[in-house]
Amino acid sequence: MVKILSVVGARPQFIKAAPVSRALRQAGIDEVLIHTGQHYDANMSDIFFDELGIPQPWANLNVGSGSHAEQTAHMLLKLEPLMVQHAPDAVLVYGDTNSTLAGALVAAKLGFKLAHVEAGLRSFNRTMPEEHNRVLTDHSADLLFCPTQNAVNLLAREGITRGVYMVGDTMFDAVLQFGDLARQRSTILQDLGLEAKNYLLATVHRPYNTDVPDNLSAIVCALADSGQTVVFPVHPRTRQRLPALNAPNLRLIEPLGYLDMLLLEQQARCILTDSGGVQKEAYFFGVPCLTLRPETEWIETLEGGWNVLVGADYARILTQLQAEAPQGVPPAVFGDGHAAQRIASILLEVLA
């Protein structure tokens, strides 16, 4: 039997891993799931395993928070003996976090095949730790599972053409699998007293915004001055840095589970975010998105005006909130909802 050791550690990775983990089991592949503990708050971790039906991890490394170097170093030390113990046919990593890089480095040093889900993304902003994580992981990987044709093209520009597969986006798989379930189960609109298409949804968590007081202040002031109800699930790091502001239209709430977040995204009038995953989910649902960054890895979402880059520019945020929303349906560029099955089939074919 083919054995895969999967490394996850952060909220977006749990979402990406859910359909893949299911597809691996259906294909008869033995999966050893390791949770690094990079995200450890119950609202950022445990609830996702419960809602998404992900098997409980074989081990939780409980690395917690810390500097990038400290966090990655702890993961390296704890992952190495586990990979030696399980001797997988391949190590599977997701996305661009410190957990991704740690899993990739240990696999490469020990000589295990490395598979990267969401390969080929580039923001071309080397001030972002995530950009270094992506590039290093892709250049270490044996199997590169790309979500879009653009990702394939970017890898080719860097000389990576072997082991590259355009499979589609596993987050799109997850939205198709869980979108209806969110509508059936979530009561978040009633709980918050919200009316569909009559509120904005905002998320802010990247250091570009949270660690630069002027940027965070500009974003929060723009939200406050929008004159619209803004639902703002606040990341733990962001909450520590929020400026004092008396704004009755801002609804600051704790981080949400996947189903509640999906429903809020579906029913929002517009989404403002610096999260790559939330950008994509807005696109999947055909909800206009303002990205609170000067660049995006997901350039496909910019087509047709479904996603607009506004950075932390107070005036631009308010101007775009008044702009006319795009019409119709966003182009289908993220696959057909079967990326996870393709990944499982390729792993079986290559490793067996």
Order of alpha helices (4+ residues) and beta strands (2+ residues): beta-alpha-beta-alpha-beta-alpha-beta-alpha-beta-alpha-beta-alpha-beta-alpha-alpha-beta-alpha-alpha-beta-alpha-beta-alpha-beta-alpha-beta-beta-alpha-alpha
